[in-house]
Amino acid sequence: MSKNHFFVVSIFILSLLVSFANAMQVDLKDPYKMVQQVAENTFQRVAKDQNIIAKDKEHLRVIVEQELLPYIDYKYAAYRVLGSYIQKVRTIKDKEEKKQAVQNIKVFIEVFKSYLVATYAGVFTQYTDQKVEFEAPRAIGDANVATVKTRIIEAGKPDIKIDFKVRKNKKGEWRAFDMMAEGISLLDAKQSELHGILRQQGIEHVISLLEKKSQLPVQFRGDDGNA
């Protein structure tokens, strides 16, 4: 699976994971129930709004902001993408320099959130009638992180196996933060993509880059590497 194909599939499936519809209250206390319920709810919302989407693809951004974003642990995901940069900031001695660095991280988190919204919205332009099969629930005990395995089925194409990483917060509620396709973590892939830019040009440049991408009109960009 190519990097671009992996990214497109992963984003599409993450979008299935982290949604809420008014018709059904998602059980955030059970990671397996959460995964299945949000997937079903997402399909229903996108299908219901197809007439609006056909006239204005920007409506997909609204759907993502309203239905997906509350169920993504985007702050934790952003920290994971920044990786060792977080530790570097913690070791800064100069108070003013550290204050500015912390502020940059806060800005990055918000821009990363907007970038995810734009990316998910773009992938939803490719929605047809994919089906998802879920693994049977397994005992997880007191674990705070769990992996939920699914299989994506689409006529005429090989099945795609995706492992979803979900994390329990201090309230005991589960949120999606990562997924793995063929053993490759989406967050690790994004971290690798941005690591060199972050090191060579700084976090402000990364923020500017993601901000520009998040402001582009909603469209599918997976095939040209601009997702």
matplotlib code that plots the C-alpha trace (Angstrom):
import matplotlib.pyplot as plt

x = [0.0, 1.5, 1.9, -0.8, -3.2, -2.6, -3.2, -6.4, -7.8, -6.8, -8.4, -11.5, -11.8, -10.9, -13.8, -16.0, -14.7, -15.2, -18.8, -22.0, -25.6, -28.6, -30.5, -28.2, -26.3, -22.8, -21.5, -18.2, -17.6, -17.1, -14.5, -16.0, -19.5, -18.2, -16.4, -19.5, -22.0, -20.0, -19.3, -23.0, -24.0, -21.5, -22.8, -26.3, -25.4, -23.5, -26.1, -28.9, -27.1, -26.2, -28.5, -26.8, -23.3, -24.0, -24.7, -21.9, -19.0, -18.1, -21.0, -18.8, -16.6, -19.7, -20.5, -17.0, -16.9, -20.2, -20.2, -16.6, -14.4, -15.9, -14.9, -11.3, -8.6, -6.9, -4.8, -3.2, -2.8, -1.1, 1.3, 2.1, 2.9, 5.1, 7.0, 10.3, 9.7, 7.4, 10.3, 12.6, 10.2, 10.1, 13.8, 13.9, 15.3, 14.6, 11.1, 10.1, 11.4, 9.6, 6.4, 6.6, 7.3, 4.3, 2.1, 3.3, 2.3, -1.2, -1.5, -0.2, -2.9, -5.7, -4.2, -3.8, -7.4, -8.5, -6.2, -7.9, -11.4, -10.4, -8.7, -11.7, -14.1, -12.1, -12.1, -15.8, -16.2, -15.2, -18.0, -20.0, -21.3, -18.4, -19.1, -17.3, -17.1, -16.1, -14.2, -16.0, -15.3, -12.5, -11.8, -9.5, -9.4, -8.0, -6.1, -6.4, -5.5, -7.2, -7.1, -10.2, -9.9, -12.1, -12.3, -13.4, -15.3, -15.9, -17.2, -14.4, -11.6, -9.5, -10.6, -8.6, -7.8, -7.4, -6.6, -7.9, -6.2, -8.6, -7.7, -9.6, -9.5, -9.8, -13.6, -13.4, -14.6, -13.0, -11.8, -10.0, -6.5, -4.7, -5.0, -2.7, -3.0, -0.6, 1.3, 1.8, 0.6, -1.1, 0.3, 3.8, 3.5, 2.5, 5.2, 7.8, 6.4, 6.6, 9.7, 12.3, 10.3, 9.9, 13.6, 14.9, 12.3, 10.6, 7.2, 6.0, 6.6, 4.8, 1.8, 1.8, 2.0, -0.9, -3.0, -2.8, -3.8, -6.7, -8.1, -8.2, -11.7, -13.0, -11.9, -10.2, -6.4, -5.2, -3.9, -1.6, 0.2, -1.5, -3.8]
y = [0.0, 3.4, 6.2, 8.3, 5.3, 4.5, 8.0, 8.3, 5.0, 5.7, 9.2, 7.8, 5.1, 7.4, 9.5, 6.5, 6.0, 9.4, 10.5, 11.2, 11.4, 12.7, 9.6, 7.4, 8.2, 6.8, 4.6, 6.2, 3.9, 0.9, 1.2, -1.6, -0.2, 3.3, 2.2, 0.5, 3.1, 6.0, 4.2, 3.6, 7.1, 8.6, 6.8, 7.9, 11.6, 11.8, 9.8, 12.0, 15.2, 14.1, 16.7, 19.5, 18.1, 17.9, 21.6, 22.7, 20.4, 22.9, 21.4, 18.4, 20.6, 21.5, 17.8, 17.1, 20.0, 19.1, 15.3, 14.1, 16.6, 16.1, 12.5, 13.0, 13.4, 15.9, 17.5, 14.1, 13.4, 16.8, 16.1, 12.7, 14.3, 16.9, 14.1, 15.1, 18.8, 18.8, 17.5, 20.1, 22.9, 21.5, 21.9, 25.6, 27.7, 31.2, 32.1, 34.4, 31.9, 29.1, 31.1, 31.8, 28.1, 27.0, 29.5, 28.1, 24.6, 25.9, 27.5, 24.3, 22.3, 24.5, 24.6, 20.8, 20.5, 22.7, 20.6, 17.4, 18.9, 19.9, 16.5, 14.5, 16.7, 16.1, 12.3, 12.3, 13.5, 10.0, 8.3, 5.7, 2.6, 1.0, -1.5, -2.1, -5.4, -5.2, -7.7, -9.2, -7.3, -8.5, -8.0, -5.0, -4.9, -1.6, -0.7, 3.0, 2.3, -0.3, -1.5, -2.2, -4.2, -3.7, -4.8, -2.5, -4.2, -2.7, -4.6, -5.3, -4.4, -6.4, -6.1, -3.6, -4.4, -1.4, -1.4, 1.6, 3.0, 4.5, 6.1, 6.4, 9.9, 10.9, 10.7, 7.1, 8.1, 6.7, 8.8, 7.8, 9.1, 6.8, 3.9, 1.3, -0.1, -2.9, -2.1, 1.5, 4.2, 7.2, 9.5, 8.1, 8.7, 12.4, 12.8, 11.5, 13.8, 17.0, 16.1, 17.4, 20.6, 21.2, 20.7, 22.7, 25.5, 25.6, 25.1, 28.5, 27.3, 24.0, 26.0, 28.2, 25.1, 23.3, 26.5, 27.1, 23.5, 23.7, 26.8, 25.3, 24.5, 21.1, 18.5, 15.1, 15.5, 12.0, 11.1, 14.1, 13.9, 17.1, 15.6]
z = [0.0, -1.0, 1.5, -0.2, -0.4, 3.3, 4.3, 2.3, 3.6, 7.2, 7.2, 5.7, 8.3, 11.2, 10.0, 10.5, 14.0, 15.5, 14.9, 16.8, 15.5, 17.3, 16.5, 18.7, 21.9, 21.5, 24.4, 25.2, 28.1, 25.8, 23.0, 20.9, 21.1, 20.4, 17.3, 15.8, 16.8, 15.5, 12.2, 11.7, 12.7, 10.3, 7.3, 8.2, 8.6, 5.3, 3.4, 4.9, 3.8, 0.3, -1.4, 0.6, -0.1, -3.8, -3.9, -1.6, -0.6, 2.2, 4.1, 4.7, 6.8, 8.9, 9.4, 10.5, 13.0, 14.5, 14.4, 14.3, 16.1, 19.6, 19.4, 18.3, 20.9, 18.6, 21.3, 22.2, 18.5, 18.0, 20.9, 19.3, 16.0, 17.6, 19.3, 20.8, 20.2, 23.3, 25.4, 23.9, 24.9, 28.5, 28.8, 27.8, 30.6, 29.5, 30.7, 27.7, 25.2, 26.9, 27.1, 23.3, 22.6, 24.7, 22.9, 19.5, 20.6, 21.5, 18.1, 16.4, 18.2, 16.9, 13.4, 13.5, 14.5, 11.5, 9.2, 10.3, 9.7, 6.2, 5.5, 6.8, 4.8, 1.6, 2.1, 2.6, -1.0, -2.0, 0.1, -1.8, 0.0, 1.8, 4.6, 7.8, 9.8, 13.4, 15.6, 18.6, 21.9, 24.0, 27.7, 28.2, 32.0, 33.4, 30.2, 29.1, 25.5, 23.3, 19.7, 17.8, 14.6, 11.6, 8.0, 5.2, 2.4, -1.0, -4.0, -6.6, -4.2, -1.7, 1.9, 4.0, 7.6, 9.9, 13.6, 15.5, 18.6, 21.2, 24.5, 27.7, 29.3, 33.0, 32.8, 31.6, 28.1, 25.0, 22.1, 18.8, 18.3, 15.8, 13.5, 11.9, 8.4, 7.5, 10.7, 9.8, 12.3, 10.7, 13.5, 13.0, 9.3, 9.9, 12.5, 10.0, 7.3, 9.5, 11.6, 9.1, 8.4, 12.1, 12.8, 9.8, 9.6, 13.0, 14.3, 12.9, 9.4, 10.1, 11.5, 8.3, 6.1, 7.8, 8.0, 4.3, 3.6, 6.0, 4.3, 0.8, -0.6, 0.3, -2.2, -2.4, -2.6, -1.8, -5.2, -5.7, -2.3, -1.1, 1.4]

ax = plt.figure().add_subplot(projection="3d")
ax.plot(x, y, z, "-o")
ax.set_aspect("equal")
plt.show()
